[in-house]
Amino acid sequence: MLKVDFIVDKLGLKSKQIEQTLLLFEEGATVPFIARYRKEMTQGLDEVQITEIRDESAKYDEIIARQSSILKRIKELGKLNEELQDKVASTFDMGSLEDIYLPYKQKRVTLAEKARKNGLEPLAKIVMSQNAANPEGIAQKYVKGEVDSVDAALTGAKQIIAEWMNENIGLRNTLRKMYASKGVLVSKVVKSKMEEAAKYKDYFTFEESLKRCASHRFMAITRGQNEGFLRVKLQIDKEDVQHLLRRFFVKGNNASSELVLDAAEDAFTRLLAPSIENEFLARKKEEADEGAIKVFTKNLRQLLLAPPLGEKRILAIDPGFRTGCKVVCLDENGKLLTNTTIYPHPPQNDQAKAKSKIAQLVQAYKIEAIAIGDGTAGRETEYMVKRILFDRDVQVFSVNEDGASIYSASPIARKEFPEFDVTVRGAVSIGRRLMDPLSELVKIDPKSLGVGQYQHDVNQTKLKVALDDVVVSCVNSVGIDLNTASPYLLQHVSGLGLGLAENIVAYRDEEGRFENRKDLLKVKRLGAKAYEQAAGFLRIRGGENPLDNTALHPEQYPLVEEIAKRKKVKVEDVLGDKEMLSQLNHEDFNFVGAYTFKDVIHELQKPGRDPRNKVKVLEFDQSIKSIADLSLGRKLRGIVTNVTNFGAFVNIGIKENGLIHKSQLADTFVEDPSDYIRLNEHVNVEVVSLDVERKRIGLKRI
């Protein structure tokens, strides 16, 4: 099977779309570049489809490599023939491929292998044929050497038969169907660890159909097993299994048939069940991983594309009790102007001095907004700040500080602020998050941002690829200011990477600001291919060419210039002229494709528009300061901090987040909570359950 046909079967896209996409990948194109600027070639495929083509291509390559490895091994054994070669080369399911290879696989010394060495394979064939009514009498001939009895001879023969049954592809496939439809996941607590395992008490005696087990429940059970608290099995009905084994292998009704049935039951218990059980649990784990990664990537996208406040002068506070609150002031570009520490909370309780200091800083540094971390002491600090009388209008924002401590201790932070300690760096990160979440959050490992679900339990390689894809997609969808972006942001631009990003910043430091996109070609080691991939995603404000501050690619400029020429206006006059642009027809500009024409017109109507929304202030209920202040039926305002497969967590202004279970999200059945609620969304909720001891708050969306 050719790669294109393999991907067509998997994704259902047109062969031509896949061929062209694969060709673009071979030429070094990136997913964002193909999705944005090569729609004519792909017939309008989006980022998701292009990423799927890339991933299925990698799976195909993996299967081809495995086929090659298997054929090489069988050839080395001298057992490769044309029929077997064709069978391997035409199999593109990994499980089926391993079934074919199973008889040739190098094994440790098995019971069956020992029996063969003792000369019992002929006896096994006689028993398996089920023509011998007196197998004991025949077995007597094989009692010699290490085989010291008839029972030992028959036991060895059954072990050989069991291995043949284990390698029977038809039986394995039938059992797979049985496990798929009737497999039951069973978990039990390890009795000696019952107290330590309290958080897994829902799974102490748990049974559920594997196919119906939600991915988050499976992940919880798997974690409990990995931590040594739960024992987990996948079971199917024993009577169904025995009936299947009889149907497959028992041909008669004599003593040999009884021995074959014994061997079949041994094969199932000792070989088949563990193998297929592990296979299905691994497959379910992979499925659960994909679900968890999907949740994580959705949340990460929404987090990275959170509304920015923009270029404002910010006072940022990293709150604390005993160690005080670290305060920093930042200019419009996020540059640190000053820092200090205040102690408004216990044990010092110097609130008057703290208020006075903040008011002075707001006045001295012309502060326009205040960012307060939402962690420890965040609520109390916000309450205090909102009671300060400033000499101007100052908005106060609660900022999610997940990962700020990770950033503050990172090599990136040390490089940015070598002379300051982690508390200053953390406060700076909080302030910059308010100004532009995307620019700041790309510096932090996404797993530290608090928006995942079992992120440390999933396949880490797949998770990294998926999260990297999201970061790249978000950075390129927003567009990056070439003259202000850090290398940590630039490295995610299509076609660049950290090395070229650092070279761009070095060029900027030495030569001054970029005045046009073509200047990128003067950057060390930035060649024509990197320029092609990156140029359209980089913005130059106030440069020589107004089109350089749009999402248009330089290769699309001739179309805009032709429009301006025909309308007898300057290029800059075309930008934003919706009335004139809406009257243009593709037929009059058929030197470009229809997709390109549509995209260019759309961009010209809203040139350089940031796709993110505007940031909003959320006012929490000031009368609620702890979980003890809550009561059933209480209605509150909150902000969504995490969305999972089972619901959404909401910050309602206290230390503990509340959970809107998916059954409380809407008046209809909710399969995927992310279809109904988004990260950072402001929501109205009602308290529907309270467990103060376990610090759990159940909410309903209203």
C-alpha positions in Angstrom: 0.0 0.0 0.0 1.3 3.4 -0.9 1.5 6.1 1.7 -1.1 8.3 0.0 -3.6 5.4 -0.1 -2.9 4.6 3.6 -3.6 8.2 4.6 -6.7 8.3 2.4 -8.1 5.2 4.2 -7.4 6.9 7.5 -8.6 10.4 6.9 -10.9 10.2 3.9 -9.3 13.2 2.2 -8.6 13.4 -1.6 -5.5 11.8 -2.9 -4.4 15.0 -4.6 -4.7 17.0 -1.3 -2.5 14.4 0.5 0.1 14.2 -2.3 0.5 18.0 -2.4 0.7 18.3 1.4 3.3 15.6 1.6 5.3 17.3 -1.2 5.2 20.6 0.8 6.5 18.8 3.9 9.3 17.3 1.8 10.2 20.8 0.7 10.5 22.0 4.3 7.1 23.7 4.7 5.5 24.0 8.1 1.9 23.3 9.1 1.0 27.0 9.7 2.6 28.1 6.4 0.8 25.4 4.4 -2.5 26.1 6.1 -2.2 29.9 5.5 -0.4 30.3 2.2 -0.7 27.1 0.2 -4.4 26.6 0.1 -4.4 26.4 -3.7 -2.2 23.3 -3.5 -4.1 21.6 -0.7 -7.6 22.8 -1.8 -8.2 24.6 1.4 -7.1 22.1 4.1 -6.9 23.6 7.6 -4.2 23.2 10.3 -6.0 20.2 11.9 -6.2 18.2 8.6 -2.6 19.1 7.7 -1.4 18.0 11.1 -3.3 14.7 10.7 -1.6 14.1 7.4 1.8 14.7 9.0 1.0 12.3 11.8 -0.5 9.5 9.6 2.6 9.8 7.4 4.8 9.2 10.4 2.6 6.2 11.4 3.0 4.8 7.9 6.8 5.2 8.1 6.8 3.4 11.4 4.8 0.5 10.0 7.1 0.2 6.9 10.1 0.2 9.2 8.5 -2.6 11.4 7.7 -4.6 8.2 11.3 -4.3 7.1 12.6 -5.4 10.5 10.3 -8.4 10.7 11.2 -9.6 7.1 14.9 -9.2 7.9 14.6 -11.3 11.1 12.6 -14.1 9.4 15.0 -14.1 6.5 17.9 -14.6 8.9 16.1 -17.6 10.3 15.9 -19.0 6.8 12.1 -19.2 7.0 11.1 -16.4 4.6 9.1 -17.5 1.5 7.2 -15.5 -1.1 3.8 -16.0 0.5 5.0 -14.9 3.9 6.8 -11.9 2.4 3.6 -10.8 0.7 1.6 -11.3 3.9 3.9 -9.1 5.9 4.3 -6.4 3.2 0.5 -6.2 2.8 -0.3 -5.9 6.6 -0.6 -2.3 7.9 -2.1 -2.9 11.3 0.6 -3.2 14.0 -1.3 -5.8 16.0 -1.8 -8.0 13.0 1.8 -7.6 12.0 3.0 -8.7 15.4 0.6 -11.8 15.2 2.3 -12.8 12.0 5.7 -12.4 13.5 4.8 -14.2 16.8 5.9 -17.7 15.7 9.3 -16.4 14.6 9.9 -14.1 17.5 13.0 -14.8 19.6 11.7 -16.2 22.9 13.2 -16.9 26.2 13.3 -20.6 26.9 9.6 -21.5 27.3 7.9 -24.6 28.7 7.0 -25.5 25.1 10.6 -25.1 24.0 11.8 -27.4 26.8 9.2 -30.0 25.8 10.4 -29.8 22.2 14.0 -30.4 23.3 12.8 -33.5 25.2 11.4 -34.8 21.9 7.7 -34.3 22.7 6.6 -32.4 19.5 5.5 -35.7 17.7 3.4 -36.6 20.7 1.8 -33.1 20.7 0.9 -33.6 17.0 -0.7 -36.9 17.7 -2.8 -35.5 20.6 -3.7 -32.4 18.6 -5.1 -34.6 15.8 -7.5 -36.1 18.4 -7.4 -39.5 16.6 -5.9 -41.4 19.5 -8.4 -42.8 21.9 -5.5 -43.9 24.3 -3.0 -41.1 24.4 -1.5 -42.4 27.6 -0.5 -45.6 25.8 1.2 -43.6 23.1 2.8 -41.3 25.6 4.6 -44.3 27.2 7.0 -44.4 24.2 8.2 -40.9 25.1 9.1 -41.6 28.7 12.9 -41.3 28.6 15.6 -38.9 29.6 14.2 -35.9 31.5 10.7 -37.1 30.8 10.2 -39.5 33.7 6.5 -40.4 33.5 3.5 -40.5 31.2 2.0 -37.5 33.0 5.2 -35.6 32.3 5.1 -36.5 28.6 1.5 -35.5 28.2 2.1 -32.3 30.2 4.9 -31.4 27.8 2.8 -32.2 24.8 0.0 -29.9 26.1 2.5 -27.1 26.6 3.6 -27.3 23.0 -0.1 -27.4 21.9 -0.8 -24.3 24.1 2.0 -22.4 22.3 0.5 -23.3 18.9 -2.9 -22.1 20.1 -1.3 -18.9 21.4 0.1 -18.3 17.9 -3.2 -19.0 16.1 -4.1 -15.7 14.4 -7.8 -16.6 13.9 -8.2 -17.3 17.7 -6.4 -14.2 18.7 -8.6 -12.0 16.4 -11.8 -13.7 17.7 -10.7 -13.1 21.3 -9.9 -9.5 20.4 -13.5 -9.0 19.3 -14.7 -10.6 22.5 -12.6 -8.4 24.6 -13.6 -5.4 22.6 -17.4 -6.0 23.1 -17.5 -7.8 26.4 -14.3 -6.9 28.3 -14.9 -5.7 31.9 -12.4 -3.5 33.7 -12.1 -4.5 37.3 -10.1 -2.7 40.0 -9.7 -3.6 43.7 -7.8 -1.9 46.4 -4.6 -3.4 47.8 -6.0 -4.1 51.3 -2.8 -3.3 53.1 -2.8 0.2 51.6 -6.5 1.1 52.1 -5.8 4.1 54.2 -3.1 5.6 52.0 -5.4 4.9 48.9 -8.3 7.0 50.2 -8.3 9.4 47.2 -9.0 6.3 45.0 -11.9 5.0 47.1 -14.3 5.2 44.2 -12.3 2.4 42.6 -11.8 0.1 45.6 -14.4 -2.3 44.2 -15.0 -1.1 40.7 -16.3 -2.8 37.5 -17.2 -1.3 34.2 -17.3 -2.2 30.6 -13.9 -1.2 29.1 -15.5 0.3 26.0 -17.7 2.5 28.2 -15.1 3.5 30.7 -14.5 7.3 30.3 -10.9 8.2 29.7 -10.6 10.3 32.9 -11.8 7.3 35.0 -9.4 5.0 33.2 -6.5 7.4 33.8 -7.4 7.7 37.5 -7.5 3.9 37.8 -4.2 3.6 36.0 -2.6 6.1 38.2 -3.8 4.2 41.3 -2.3 1.0 39.9 1.0 2.7 39.1 1.1 4.1 42.7 0.6 0.6 44.0 -2.9 1.2 45.5 -5.1 -0.7 43.1 -5.0 -4.0 41.3 -6.4 -3.9 37.8 -7.6 -6.6 35.5 -9.5 -6.9 32.3 -11.9 -9.9 32.3 -14.3 -11.7 30.0 -16.8 -14.4 30.8 -15.2 -17.7 31.4 -18.0 -19.7 29.9 -17.8 -17.7 26.7 -14.1 -18.4 26.6 -14.5 -22.1 27.1 -17.2 -22.3 24.4 -14.9 -20.5 22.0 -11.9 -22.7 22.7 -14.1 -25.9 22.2 -15.3 -24.5 18.9 -11.8 -23.7 17.7 -9.9 -26.8 18.8 -12.0 -29.7 20.1 -12.8 -32.1 17.2 -13.9 -35.2 19.0 -15.0 -36.7 22.2 -12.2 -38.9 23.4 -9.3 -38.7 25.8 -7.1 -36.7 23.3 -9.9 -34.2 23.0 -9.9 -33.7 26.7 -6.2 -33.1 26.7 -6.6 -30.5 23.8 -9.2 -28.7 25.9 -6.9 -28.7 28.9 -4.1 -27.3 26.7 -6.6 -24.6 25.3 -7.5 -23.5 28.8 -3.9 -23.4 29.8 -3.1 -21.4 26.6 -5.8 -18.9 27.5 -4.9 -18.5 31.1 -1.1 -18.5 30.8 -0.5 -17.0 27.4 -3.5 -15.5 25.5 -5.3 -13.7 28.3 -2.2 -11.8 29.7 -1.1 -10.9 26.1 -4.5 -9.6 24.9 -5.3 -8.0 28.2 -2.1 -6.0 28.1 -2.8 -5.2 24.4 -6.3 -3.8 25.2 -5.2 -2.0 28.3 -2.4 -0.4 26.3 -4.8 0.5 23.6 -7.2 2.0 26.1 -4.3 3.9 27.7 -3.4 5.3 24.2 -7.1 6.3 23.7 -7.2 7.9 27.1 -3.9 9.7 26.4 -5.4 11.1 23.2 -8.4 12.3 25.1 -6.3 13.9 27.8 -4.0 15.4 25.3 -7.0 16.8 23.4 -8.3 18.4 26.5 -4.9 19.8 27.3 -4.4 21.2 23.8 -7.8 22.9 23.8 -7.2 24.5 27.1 -3.6 25.6 26.2 -4.9 27.2 23.0 -7.5 29.2 24.9 -4.9 30.1 27.6 -2.3 31.3 25.0 -5.0 33.2 23.1 -6.4 34.8 26.3 -7.2 38.5 25.8 -4.2 40.8 26.2 -4.4 44.2 27.9 -1.9 45.6 25.5 0.9 48.1 25.9 0.0 49.6 29.3 2.1 50.6 32.3 1.6 47.8 34.8 2.1 47.5 38.6 2.3 43.7 39.3 2.0 42.0 42.7 3.1 38.5 43.6 1.2 38.1 46.9 2.4 36.3 50.0 1.7 36.3 53.8 4.9 35.7 55.8 7.3 36.7 53.1 5.3 39.7 52.0 4.1 40.8 48.6 6.6 41.5 45.9 5.7 44.6 43.9 7.2 45.5 40.5 6.4 48.3 38.0 6.7 47.7 34.2 6.7 50.1 31.3 4.6 49.7 28.2 7.1 47.2 26.7 7.3 45.1 29.9 10.6 46.5 31.0 11.2 46.4 34.8 11.3 49.9 36.2 11.4 49.3 40.0 10.6 46.7 42.6 9.9 46.6 46.3 8.2 44.5 49.0 5.2 45.3 51.1 3.8 43.4 54.2 0.0 44.1 54.4 -0.9 40.6 55.7 -0.1 38.6 58.8 2.2 38.4 60.7 3.3 42.0 60.0 -0.2 43.4 59.1 1.4 46.7 57.9 -1.6 47.5 55.6 -1.5 51.3 55.9 2.2 51.4 54.7 1.5 49.0 52.0 -1.5 51.0 50.6 0.6 54.2 50.7 3.5 52.6 48.9 1.3 51.2 46.1 -0.4 54.6 45.7 3.0 56.3 45.4 4.2 53.9 42.8 1.0 54.3 40.7 1.5 58.0 40.7 5.3 58.0 40.2 5.3 55.5 37.3 2.0 56.6 35.7 0.5 53.1 36.2 -2.6 52.2 34.2 -3.4 48.8 35.5 -2.6 46.5 38.4 -2.0 42.7 38.0 -2.3 40.6 41.2 -1.4 36.9 41.2 -4.3 34.6 42.1 -2.3 32.2 44.4 -1.7 32.4 48.1 -2.9 35.7 49.6 -4.1 36.9 46.2 -7.7 37.4 47.2 -6.7 39.3 50.3 -4.3 41.5 48.3 -6.9 42.3 45.7 -9.4 43.2 48.4 -6.8 45.7 49.9 -5.8 47.2 46.6 -9.3 47.9 45.5 -9.7 50.1 48.6 -6.9 52.4 47.7 -7.7 55.9 46.4 -5.6 56.5 43.4 -5.0 59.8 41.5 -6.3 58.2 38.3 -8.5 55.4 37.0 -6.6 52.1 37.5 -8.1 48.8 36.6 -7.3 45.9 38.9 -7.0 42.3 37.5 -6.6 38.9 39.1 -4.0 37.0 37.0 -3.6 33.3 36.9 -0.1 32.7 38.2 0.3 29.0 37.5 3.8 28.4 36.3 5.2 31.8 37.4 7.4 30.1 39.9 8.6 27.7 37.3 9.5 30.6 35.0 11.2 32.6 37.8 13.7 29.8 38.5 14.3 28.9 34.8 17.4 29.7 32.7 15.3 32.1 30.6 14.4 34.1 33.7 18.0 34.1 35.0 19.1 35.3 31.6 16.5 38.1 31.4 17.0 39.2 35.0 20.4 38.0 36.3 20.6 40.6 39.0 17.1 39.9 40.6 15.9 37.0 42.7 13.0 34.6 41.9 10.4 36.7 43.7 11.0 39.7 41.4 11.0 37.6 38.3 7.7 35.9 39.3 6.1 39.3 39.8 7.4 40.5 36.4 5.9 37.4 34.8 2.5 38.1 36.4 2.5 41.7 35.0 3.6 40.6 31.6 0.9 38.0 31.4 -1.7 40.7 31.8 -0.1 42.7 29.0 0.3 39.8 26.6 -0.3 36.3 27.8 1.1 34.7 24.7 4.4 36.4 24.8 5.0 35.5 28.4 3.5 32.0 28.6 5.6 30.6 25.7 8.6 30.8 28.1 7.0 28.3 30.4 6.7 24.5 30.0 3.0 24.1 29.1 2.7 21.2 31.6 3.3 23.8 34.4 0.4 26.0 33.4 -2.3 24.2 35.3 -4.7 23.5 32.4 -4.1 19.8 31.8 -5.8 16.6 32.9 -3.4 13.8 34.0 -0.7 15.4 31.9 2.1 13.7 33.8 0.5 10.2 33.1 0.1 10.4 29.4 2.7 9.6 26.7 5.1 12.4 27.1 6.5 12.3 23.6 3.0 12.6 22.1 2.1 15.3 24.6 5.1 17.4 23.7 4.4 17.2 20.0 0.8 18.2 20.5 1.6 21.0 22.8 4.4 22.3 20.6 1.9 22.3 17.7 -0.5 24.4 19.7 2.1 26.9 20.7 3.3 27.3 17.1 -0.3 27.6 15.8 -1.1 30.3 18.4 2.0 32.3 17.8 1.5 32.3 14.0 -2.2 33.0 14.1 -1.6 36.1 16.2 1.4 37.4 14.3 4.6 38.6 16.0 6.1 42.1 16.1 9.5 41.7 14.6 10.9 44.7 16.4 9.9 43.9 19.9 9.4 40.1 20.2 11.8 38.1 22.4 13.7 35.2 21.0 11.6 32.9 23.1 8.5 34.0 21.1 10.3 34.3 17.8 11.5 30.7 18.0 7.9 29.5 17.5 7.4 31.4 14.2 7.1 29.2 11.2 10.5 28.4 9.7 12.7 29.8 12.5 13.7 28.1 15.7 15.7 29.4 18.6 19.0 29.8 16.7 17.5 32.0 14.0 15.4 33.8 16.6 18.5 34.8 18.6 20.2 35.9 15.3 17.2 38.2 14.6 17.5 39.8 18.0 21.2 40.1 17.6 20.8 41.8 14.3 18.1 44.1 15.8 20.5 45.0 18.6 23.4 45.8 16.3 21.6 47.4 13.3 18.5 48.9 14.8 14.8 48.1 14.0 13.7 46.3 10.9 12.1 48.7 8.4 10.8 46.0 6.0 10.5 42.3 5.9 13.2 41.9 3.3 15.7 43.0 5.9 15.3 39.5 7.4 17.4 38.2 4.6 20.3 40.1 6.1 20.1 38.1 9.3 22.9 35.6 9.8 22.0 32.1 8.5 18.4 33.1 7.6 18.1 32.0 4.0 15.4 32.1 1.4 13.5 29.1 2.7 13.3 30.4 6.3 12.2 33.8 4.9 9.5 32.2 2.8 8.1 30.3 5.8 8.4 33.1 8.4 7.8 36.4 6.6 4.0 36.4 6.6 3.8 35.8 10.3 6.1 38.7 11.3 4.8 42.2 11.6 6.6 45.6 11.2 4.7 48.5 12.6 5.5 51.9 11.1 7.8 50.4 8.5 8.5 51.3 4.9 5.7 49.1 3.5 2.3 49.2 5.2 1.7 45.6 4.0 4.5 44.4 6.3 2.1 45.1 9.2 -0.5 42.6 7.9 -0.9 38.8 7.7 -0.2 39.0 3.9 2.8 37.2 2.6 5.2 39.2 0.5 4.4 36.9 -2.4 0.8 38.2 -2.2 1.9 41.9 -2.4 1.6 42.0 -6.3 -2.1 41.3 -6.0 -2.6 44.3 -3.6 -0.4 46.5 -5.8 -2.5 45.5 -8.8 -5.7 46.4 -6.9 -4.3 49.8 -6.0 -3.2 50.4 -9.6 -6.6 49.6 -11.0 -8.4 51.7 -8.4 -5.8 54.5 -8.9 -5.0 54.8 -5.2 -2.0 54.2 -3.0 -1.4 50.7 -1.5 -2.1 52.1 2.0 -5.4 53.5 0.8 -6.5 49.9 0.0 -6.1 48.8 3.6 -9.4 48.8 5.5 -11.5 50.1 2.6 -14.3 47.5 3.0 -16.7 49.1 0.5 -14.2 49.1 -2.3 -12.8 45.7 -1.5 -16.3 44.1 -1.3 -16.8 45.1 -4.9 -13.8 43.2 -6.3 -14.3 39.9 -8.1 -11.8 37.1 -8.5 -12.5 36.8 -12.2 -10.8 40.2 -12.7 -7.6 39.0 -10.9 -7.4 35.4 -12.1 -3.6 35.5 -12.0 -4.0 34.3 -8.4 -6.1 31.4 -7.2 -9.5 31.7 -5.6 -8.4 30.7 -2.1 -5.6 33.3 -2.3 -7.8 36.0 -3.6 -10.4 35.4 -0.8 -7.8 35.4 1.9 -6.1 38.6 0.7 -9.4 40.5 0.5 -10.4 39.3 4.0 -7.0 40.4 5.4 -7.2 43.8 3.7 -10.6 44.5 5.1 -9.2 44.1 8.7 -5.5 44.5 8.2 -3.2 43.2 11.0 -6.2 42.5 13.3 -5.3 40.7 16.5 -7.6 37.6 16.6 -7.8 37.8 20.4 -10.6 39.5 22.3 -10.3 42.4 24.7 -9.5 41.6 28.4 -12.3 42.1 30.9 -12.2 42.7 34.7 -14.1 40.2 36.8 -15.5 41.4 40.1 -15.7 38.6 42.7 -18.3 38.6 45.5 -16.4 40.6 48.1 -18.5 39.0 50.9 -17.0 35.5 50.2 -13.5 35.1 51.6 -13.3 31.4 52.3 -15.2 28.1 51.7 -16.8 28.6 55.1 -18.7 31.6 53.7 -20.5 29.6 51.1 -23.9 28.0 51.3 -26.1 25.9 49.1 -28.0 28.0 46.6 -25.5 30.9 46.7 -25.1 32.6 43.3 -21.7 33.8 42.3 -19.5 35.1 39.5 -16.4 33.2 38.5 -13.8 32.6 35.9 -13.0 29.2 34.3 -9.5 28.0 35.2 -9.5 24.5 33.7 -11.8 22.4 31.4 -11.6 18.6 31.7 -13.6 15.6 30.2 -15.9 15.6 33.3 -16.5 19.3 33.8 -15.0 22.8 34.4 -13.1 24.2 37.4 -14.1 27.8 38.3 -12.3 30.4 40.4 -15.0 32.0 42.5 -12.6 34.3 44.4 -11.4 31.9 47.2 -8.5 29.5 47.6 -10.5 26.5 46.4 -11.9 26.2 42.9 -15.4 24.9 42.4 -16.4 22.2 39.9 -19.2 22.5 37.4 -19.7 18.8 36.6 -20.7 18.3 33.0 -24.2 17.3 34.1 -24.6 20.8 35.5 -23.3 22.7 32.4 -26.5 22.8 30.3 -30.1 21.6 30.2 -29.1 19.0 27.7 -26.7 16.0 27.7 -23.1 17.2 27.6 -20.6 14.8 26.0 -17.7 17.2 25.7 -17.6 20.1 28.2 -15.3 22.1 25.9 -18.2 22.4 23.5 -20.1 24.4 26.2 -17.5 26.3 28.2 -14.1 27.9 27.6 -11.0 28.6 29.6 -11.0 32.2 31.0 -14.7 32.5 30.4 -16.6 34.6 33.0 -19.6 32.6 34.2 -22.5 32.9 36.6 -22.8 29.9 38.9 -24.8 28.5 41.8 -23.5 26.4 44.7 -25.2 23.0 44.5 -23.0 20.9 46.8 -20.5 21.6 49.6 -18.0 19.3 51.3 -16.0 21.7 53.6 -13.9 18.8 55.1 -12.7 17.7 51.7 -12.7 21.2 50.4 -15.0 20.4 47.4 -17.4 22.8 45.9 -20.1 21.7 43.4 -21.4 24.3 41.1 -24.1 24.7 38.5 -24.0 27.1 35.6 -26.9 29.5 35.6 
